């Protein structure tokens, strides 16, 4: 996925965020850290991609509410989403970004409930952009740690390679010495 983000940039972020929001945006933050994508571009593409994916789920909920309610995946999180919605109203759409595993079910839920498109888009755009900002920042921050960690791993690998070479030389040397001693006896 990281290769796609590097190769196709904002388009890959947009499409990836529509399907797999969290991982795509964290990887987008890594790509931003590498300087291959601009931070505002990553956030905007991620937010719009999430809005597109969420809109599909919302539309499916509006069109096929009864069928959606029978889906096992929806049934597993529906009661949780309903409790969140009872506490926060339609602002639950914004919160769904930050409650892992509820994003798609929330969008179906509000579609089934018949929430108006304008209100849905306004709240989902806010949530999508806010979530994208948080996740791209997280990926950017983690990338700095990963870069430092990779530097340490590279040093350890060099030490391990050196140790392996020394071990191989010692083992081969003792093997040769053993053969000479056996030949001499």
TORVEXTOR-499991 format. One record per residue: y, z, x of N, C-alpha, C in turn. Coordinates in Angstrom, 1 decimal. Atoms other than C-alpha are relative to their C-alpha. Example, Ala and Ser with C-alpha at 12.3 -4.5 7.8 and 13.67 -1.06 7.14 Angstrom:
BEGIN
NODE    n_c2    n_c3    n_c1   ca_c2   ca_c3   ca_c1    c_c2    c_c3    c_c1
NODE    -1.2     0.0     0.9    -4.5     7.8    12.3     1.2     0.0     0.9
NODE    -1.1     0.0    -0.9    -1.1     7.1    13.7     1.1     0.8    -0.8
***
This chain:
BEGIN
NODE    n_c2    n_c3    n_c1   ca_c2   ca_c3   ca_c1    c_c2    c_c3    c_c1
NODE    -1.2     0.0     0.8     0.0     0.0     0.0     1.3     0.0     0.9
NODE    -1.2     0.0    -0.9     2.4     0.8     2.9     0.3    -1.4     0.5
NODE    -0.2     1.3    -0.5     1.9    -2.7     4.2     0.7    -0.9    -1.0
NODE    -0.7     0.7     1.1     2.9    -4.1     0.8     1.4     0.3    -0.1
NODE    -1.4    -0.5     0.0     6.0    -2.0     0.8     0.8    -0.6     1.1
NODE    -0.7     0.6    -1.1     7.0    -3.2     4.2     0.2    -1.5    -0.2
NODE    -0.1     1.4     0.2     6.2    -6.8     3.4     0.9    -0.5    -1.1
NODE    -0.7     0.5     1.1     7.7    -7.2     0.0     1.1     0.9    -0.5
NODE    -1.1    -0.8     0.2    10.2    -4.4     0.0     0.3     0.5    -1.4
NODE    -0.3    -0.5     1.3    12.0    -3.6    -3.3    -0.9    -0.5    -1.1
NODE     0.9     0.5     1.1     9.7    -5.8    -5.4    -1.3     0.8     0.0
NODE     1.2    -0.8     0.0     6.7    -3.9    -4.2     0.2     1.4    -0.5
NODE    -0.3    -1.3     0.5     8.4    -0.6    -4.9     0.1     0.0    -1.5
NODE    -0.1     0.2     1.4     9.3    -1.8    -8.4    -1.3    -0.1    -0.7
NODE     1.3     0.2     0.6     5.8    -2.9    -9.2    -0.9     1.2     0.2
NODE     0.8    -1.2    -0.3     4.1     0.0    -7.5     0.4     1.2    -0.8
NODE    -0.5    -1.2     0.8     6.3     2.6    -9.3    -0.3    -0.1    -1.5
NODE     0.4     0.2     1.4     5.4     1.0   -12.7    -1.4     0.5    -0.2
NODE     1.5    -0.3     0.2     1.7     1.7   -12.0    -0.3     1.4     0.6
NODE     0.3    -1.3    -0.7     1.5     4.6    -9.4     1.3     0.5     0.6
NODE    -1.3    -0.5    -0.2     4.8     6.3    -9.4     0.1     0.9     1.3
NODE    -0.1    -1.0    -1.0     4.3     9.3    -7.1    -0.3    -0.6     1.4
NODE     0.4     0.5    -1.3     2.4     7.7    -4.2     0.9    -1.1     0.5
NODE    -0.8     1.2    -0.4     4.5     4.5    -4.2     1.4     0.5     0.5
NODE    -1.3    -0.4    -0.4     7.8     6.4    -4.0     0.0     0.9     1.3
NODE     0.1    -0.7    -1.2     6.6     8.8    -1.3    -0.1    -1.0     1.2
NODE     0.1     1.0    -1.1     5.5     5.8     0.8     1.3    -0.8     0.2
NODE    -1.3     0.7    -0.1     8.8     4.1     0.0     0.9     0.8     0.9
NODE    -0.8    -0.8    -0.8    10.5     7.1     1.6    -0.4    -0.1     1.5
NODE     0.4     0.2    -1.3     8.4     6.6     4.7     0.5    -1.3     0.6
NODE    -0.5     1.4    -0.4     9.4     2.9     4.8     1.5     0.1     0.2
NODE    -1.4    -0.2    -0.2    13.0     4.0     4.4     0.3     0.7     1.4
NODE    -0.1    -0.6    -1.3    12.6     6.3     7.4    -0.2    -0.9     1.2
NODE     0.2     1.0    -1.0    11.3     3.4     9.4     1.1    -1.0     0.2
NODE    -1.2     1.0     0.0    14.5     1.5     8.6    -0.3    -1.3    -0.6
NODE     0.4     1.2     0.5    12.7    -1.2     6.8     0.5    -0.3    -1.5
NODE    -0.5     0.1     1.4    14.2    -0.5     3.3     1.1     1.0    -0.1
NODE    -1.1    -1.0     0.2    17.5     1.1     2.3    -0.3     1.0    -1.0
NODE     0.3    -1.2     0.9    17.4     4.5     0.6     0.5    -0.3    -1.4
NODE    -0.4     0.2     1.4    19.5     3.5    -2.5    -0.9    -1.1    -0.6
NODE     0.8     1.1     0.6    17.4     0.3    -2.9    -1.4     0.6    -0.4
NODE     1.3    -0.6     0.3    14.2     2.3    -2.8     0.1     0.9    -1.3
NODE    -0.2    -0.8     1.2    15.5     4.8    -5.4     0.2    -0.8    -1.2
NODE    -0.3     0.9     1.2    16.8     2.1    -7.7    -1.2    -0.8    -0.4
NODE     1.2     0.8     0.4    13.7    -0.1    -7.5    -1.1     0.9    -0.5
NODE     0.9    -1.0     0.5    11.5     3.0    -8.0     0.3     0.4    -1.4
NODE    -0.5    -0.5     1.3    13.5     4.2   -11.0    -0.2    -1.1    -1.0
NODE     0.2     1.1     0.9    13.5     0.8   -12.6    -1.5    -0.4    -0.3
NODE     1.4     0.3     0.2     9.8     0.2   -12.0    -0.7     1.0    -0.9
NODE     0.5    -1.1     0.9     9.0     3.6   -13.6     0.4    -0.3    -1.4
NODE    -0.4     0.2     1.3    11.1     2.7   -16.5    -0.8    -1.2    -0.7
NODE     0.8     1.1     0.6     9.2    -0.6   -17.0    -1.4     0.5    -0.4
NODE     1.3    -0.5     0.3     5.8     1.1   -16.8     0.0     0.9    -1.2
NODE    -0.1    -1.0     1.1     6.9     3.9   -19.1     0.3    -0.7    -1.3
NODE    -0.3     0.7     1.2     8.3     1.4   -21.6    -1.2    -0.7    -0.6
NODE     1.3     0.6     0.5     4.9    -0.4   -21.8    -0.8     1.1    -0.7
NODE     0.8    -1.1     0.6     3.2     3.0   -22.6     0.7     0.4    -1.3
NODE    -0.8    -0.3     1.2     6.0     3.8   -25.1    -0.3    -1.0    -1.1
NODE     0.2     1.0     0.9     5.6     0.5   -26.8    -1.4     0.0    -0.6
NODE     1.4    -0.1     0.5     1.8     0.9   -27.0    -0.2     1.1    -1.0
NODE     0.0    -1.2     0.9     2.3     4.3   -28.6     0.6    -0.3    -1.3
NODE    -0.7     0.3     1.3     4.7     2.9   -31.2    -0.9    -1.0    -0.8
NODE     0.8     1.1     0.7     2.4    -0.1   -32.0    -1.4     0.6    -0.5
NODE     1.4    -0.4     0.4    -1.0     1.6   -32.0    -0.2     1.5     0.1
NODE     0.0    -1.4    -0.1    -0.4     5.3   -32.5    -1.4     0.6    -0.3
NODE     1.3    -0.5     0.4    -3.7     6.0   -34.3    -1.1    -0.2     1.1
NODE     0.9     0.4    -1.0    -5.7     4.2   -31.6     0.2     0.8     1.3
NODE    -0.4    -0.8    -1.2    -3.8     6.0   -28.8    -0.5     1.4    -0.1
NODE     0.4    -1.4     0.2    -4.6     9.4   -30.3    -1.5     0.2     0.3
NODE     1.5    -0.1    -0.2    -8.4     8.6   -30.0    -0.4    -0.1     1.5
NODE     0.3     0.1    -1.5    -8.2     7.9   -26.2    -0.3     1.3     0.6
NODE     0.3    -1.3    -0.7    -9.9    10.6   -24.1     1.1     0.4     0.9
NODE    -1.0    -0.3    -1.0    -7.3    10.4   -21.4     1.3     0.6    -0.7
NODE    -1.2    -0.5     0.7    -4.5    11.0   -24.0    -0.4     1.4    -0.6
NODE     0.5    -1.2     0.7    -6.5    13.7   -25.8     0.0     1.2     1.0
NODE     0.1    -1.1    -1.0    -6.9    15.7   -22.5     1.4     0.6     0.3
NODE    -1.4    -0.6    -0.3    -3.1    16.2   -22.0     0.9     0.0    -1.2
NODE    -0.8     0.0     1.2    -1.8    15.7   -25.5     0.5     1.3    -0.5
NODE    -0.5    -1.4     0.4    -1.7    19.4   -26.4     1.0     0.6     0.9
NODE    -1.0    -0.5    -1.0     0.1    20.2   -23.2     1.3    -0.7    -0.2
NODE    -1.2     0.7     0.2     2.6    17.5   -23.8     0.7     0.4    -1.3
NODE    -0.6    -0.5     1.3     3.1    18.7   -27.4     0.7     1.3     0.2
NODE    -0.6    -1.3    -0.2     3.8    22.2   -26.2     1.3    -0.2     0.8
NODE    -1.2     0.3    -0.8     6.3    20.9   -23.6     1.1    -0.6    -1.0
NODE    -0.9     0.7     0.9     7.9    18.7   -26.3     0.6     1.0    -1.0
NODE    -0.4    -1.0     0.9     8.1    21.7   -28.7     1.1     0.9     0.6
NODE    -1.0    -0.9    -0.7    10.1    23.7   -26.1     1.3    -0.8     0.4
NODE    -1.2     0.8    -0.6    12.4    20.9   -24.7     0.4    -1.2    -0.8
NODE    -0.4     1.2     0.8    12.5    18.2   -27.4    -0.2    -1.2     0.8
NODE     0.2     1.3    -0.7    12.9    14.7   -26.2     0.4     0.0     1.5
NODE    -0.3    -0.2    -1.5    14.2    16.0   -22.8    -1.4     0.1     0.8
NODE     1.3     0.0    -0.6    10.4    16.3   -22.1    -0.2    -1.3     0.8
NODE     0.2     1.3    -0.7    10.6    12.7   -21.1     0.5     0.1     1.4
NODE    -0.6    -0.2    -1.4    12.8    13.7   -18.1    -1.0     0.9     0.8
NODE     0.8    -1.0    -0.7    10.5    16.7   -17.3    -1.4    -0.6     0.4
NODE     1.4     0.6    -0.3     7.3    14.5   -17.4    -0.1    -0.5     1.4
NODE     0.1     0.4    -1.4     8.2    13.2   -14.0    -0.5     1.0     0.9
NODE     0.2    -1.1    -0.9     7.8    16.6   -12.5    -1.3     0.8    -0.4
NODE     1.2    -0.7     0.4     4.6    17.7   -14.3    -1.1    -1.0     0.2
NODE     1.0     1.0    -0.4     1.8    15.9   -12.6    -1.1    -0.2    -1.1
NODE     1.1     0.4     0.9    -0.6    14.0   -14.9     0.5    -0.1    -1.5
NODE    -0.5     0.1     1.4     1.7    14.0   -18.0     0.8    -1.3    -0.2
NODE    -0.9     1.1     0.2     3.8    10.9   -17.4    -0.4    -1.0    -1.1
NODE     0.4     1.1     1.0     1.9     8.2   -19.3    -0.3     0.6    -1.4
NODE     0.3    -0.6     1.3     0.7    10.6   -22.0     1.3     0.4    -0.7
NODE    -1.3    -0.3     0.6     4.3    11.7   -22.6     0.6    -1.2    -0.6
NODE    -0.6     1.2     0.5     5.4     8.1   -23.0    -0.7    -0.5    -1.3
NODE     0.7     0.3     1.3     2.6     7.4   -25.5     0.4     1.0    -1.1
NODE    -0.3    -1.1     1.0     3.4    10.7   -27.3     1.3    -0.4    -0.7
NODE    -1.3     0.3     0.6     7.0     9.7   -27.8     0.0    -1.3    -0.8
NODE     0.2     1.3     0.8     6.0     6.2   -28.9    -0.6     0.3    -1.3
NODE     0.7    -0.3     1.2     3.6     7.6   -31.4     0.9     0.8    -1.0
NODE    -1.0    -0.8     0.8     6.3    10.0   -32.6     1.1    -0.8    -0.6
NODE    -1.0     0.9     0.5     8.6     7.0   -33.2     1.4     0.3     0.4
NODE    -1.4    -0.2    -0.6    11.5     8.1   -31.0     0.7    -1.4     0.1
NODE    -0.7     1.2    -0.1    14.2     5.5   -31.0     0.1    -0.6     1.4
NODE     0.0     0.7    -1.3    14.3     2.9   -28.1     1.2     0.4     0.8
NODE    -1.2    -0.3    -0.8    17.9     3.7   -27.1    -0.1     1.4     0.6
NODE     0.2    -1.4    -0.6    17.2     7.4   -26.7    -1.1     0.1     1.0
NODE     1.1     0.0    -0.9    13.9     6.8   -25.0     0.5    -0.6     1.4
NODE    -0.4     0.6    -1.3    15.4     4.4   -22.4     1.1     0.8     0.7
NODE    -1.0    -0.8    -0.6    18.4     6.6   -21.8    -0.6     1.2     0.8
NODE     0.7    -1.2    -0.6    16.2     9.7   -21.1    -0.9    -0.4     1.1
NODE     1.0     0.4    -1.0    13.5     7.8   -19.2     0.7    -0.5     1.2
NODE    -0.8     0.5    -1.1    16.1     6.1   -17.0     0.5     1.1     0.8
NODE    -0.5    -1.2    -0.7    17.6     9.4   -16.1    -1.2     0.7     0.7
NODE     1.1    -0.7    -0.7    14.2    11.0   -15.4    -0.6    -0.9     1.1
NODE     0.6     0.9    -1.0    12.9     7.9   -13.5     0.9     0.0     1.3
NODE    -0.9     0.0    -1.2    16.0     7.8   -11.2     0.0     1.4     0.7
NODE     0.0    -1.4    -0.6    16.0    11.6   -10.7    -1.3     0.2     0.8
NODE     1.3    -0.2    -0.7    12.3    11.6    -9.9    -0.1    -0.9     1.2
NODE     0.1     0.9    -1.2    12.6     8.6    -7.6     0.9     0.5     1.1
NODE    -0.8    -0.6    -1.1    15.4    10.3    -5.7    -0.7     1.2     0.7
NODE     0.7    -1.1    -0.6    13.3    13.4    -5.2    -1.2    -0.5     0.8
NODE     1.2     0.5    -0.7    10.1    11.5    -4.2     0.3    -0.8     1.2
NODE    -0.4     0.8    -1.2    11.8     9.0    -1.9     0.5     1.0     1.1
NODE    -0.5    -1.0    -1.0    13.6    12.0    -0.2    -1.2     0.8     0.6
NODE     1.1    -0.7    -0.5    10.3    13.8     0.1    -0.8    -0.8     1.0
NODE     0.7     0.9    -1.0     8.6    10.8     1.7     0.8    -0.2     1.3
NODE    -0.9     0.1    -1.1    11.6    10.4     4.0    -0.2     1.2     0.9
NODE     0.1    -1.3    -0.8    11.4    14.1     5.1    -1.4     0.1     0.6
NODE     1.4    -0.1    -0.5     7.6    14.0     5.4    -0.2    -1.0     1.1
NODE     0.1     1.0    -1.0     7.9    10.9     7.5     0.4     0.5     1.4
NODE    -0.5    -0.6    -1.2     9.9    12.7    10.1    -1.1     0.9     0.6
NODE     1.0    -0.9    -0.5     7.2    15.4    10.3    -1.2    -0.8     0.5
NODE     1.1     0.8    -0.4     4.5    12.7    10.4     0.2    -0.7     1.3
NODE    -0.3     0.7    -1.2     6.2    10.9    13.2    -0.1     1.0     1.2
NODE     0.2    -1.1    -1.0     6.4    14.2    15.2    -1.5     0.3     0.2
NODE     1.4    -0.3    -0.1     2.8    14.9    14.4    -0.8    -1.1     0.7
NODE     0.7     1.1    -0.6     1.7    11.4    15.4     0.3     0.0     1.5
NODE    -0.3    -0.1    -1.5     3.5    11.9    18.8    -0.9     1.0     0.6
NODE     0.9    -1.0    -0.6     1.5    15.1    19.3    -1.5    -0.5     0.0
NODE     1.3     0.5     0.1    -1.7    13.4    18.2    -0.2    -1.0     1.1
NODE     0.1     1.0    -1.1    -1.0    10.6    20.7    -0.2     0.7     1.3
NODE     0.2    -0.8    -1.2    -0.7    13.1    23.5    -1.4     0.6     0.1
NODE     1.4    -0.5     0.0    -3.9    14.8    22.5    -1.0    -1.0     0.2
NODE     1.0     1.1    -0.2    -5.7    11.5    22.3     0.0    -0.4     1.5
NODE    -0.1     0.3    -1.5    -4.5    10.7    25.9    -0.8     1.0     0.8
NODE     0.7    -1.0    -0.7    -5.8    14.0    27.1    -1.5    -0.1    -0.3
NODE     1.4     0.1     0.4    -9.1    13.5    25.2    -0.6    -1.3     0.7
NODE     0.5     1.2    -0.7    -9.4    10.0    26.7    -0.2     0.3     1.5
NODE     0.1    -0.4    -1.4    -8.8    11.4    30.2    -1.2     0.9     0.2
NODE     1.2    -0.9    -0.1   -11.4    14.1    29.6    -1.3    -0.8    -0.2
NODE     1.2     0.8     0.2   -13.9    11.5    28.3    -0.3    -0.9     1.3
NODE     0.2     0.8    -1.2   -13.3     9.3    31.4    -0.6     0.9     1.2
NODE     0.5    -0.9    -1.1   -13.8    12.3    33.8    -1.4     0.4    -0.3
NODE     1.3    -0.3     0.4   -16.9    13.3    31.8    -1.0    -1.1     0.3
NODE     0.8     1.2    -0.2   -18.3     9.8    32.0    -0.3    -0.2     1.5
NODE     0.2     0.2    -1.5   -17.7     9.6    35.8    -0.9     1.1     0.5
NODE     0.8    -1.1    -0.4   -19.3    13.0    36.3    -1.5    -0.2    -0.4
NODE     1.3     0.3     0.5   -22.3    12.1    34.2    -0.7    -1.1     0.7
NODE     0.6     1.2    -0.8   -22.8     8.7    35.9    -0.2     0.4     1.4
NODE     0.2    -0.4    -1.4   -22.3    10.3    39.3    -1.2     0.9     0.2
NODE     1.2    -0.9    -0.1   -24.9    13.0    38.7    -1.3    -0.9    -0.3
NODE     1.2     0.9     0.3   -27.3    10.3    37.2    -0.3    -0.8     1.3
NODE     0.2     0.8    -1.3   -26.9     8.2    40.4    -0.5     0.9     1.1
NODE     0.5    -0.9    -1.0   -27.3    11.2    42.6    -1.4     0.4    -0.3
NODE     1.3    -0.3     0.4   -30.4    12.2    40.7    -1.0    -1.1     0.4
NODE     0.8     1.1    -0.3   -31.9     8.8    41.1    -0.3    -0.1     1.5
NODE     0.1     0.1    -1.5   -31.2     8.8    44.9    -0.9     1.1     0.5
NODE     0.9    -1.1    -0.5   -32.8    12.2    45.3    -1.5    -0.2    -0.3
NODE     1.4     0.3     0.4   -35.9    11.2    43.4    -0.6    -1.1     0.9
NODE     0.4     1.1    -0.8   -36.1     8.0    45.4    -0.3     0.5     1.5
NODE     0.2    -0.5    -1.4   -35.8    10.0    48.7    -1.2     0.9     0.1
NODE     1.2    -0.9     0.0   -38.6    12.4    47.7    -1.2    -0.8    -0.1
***
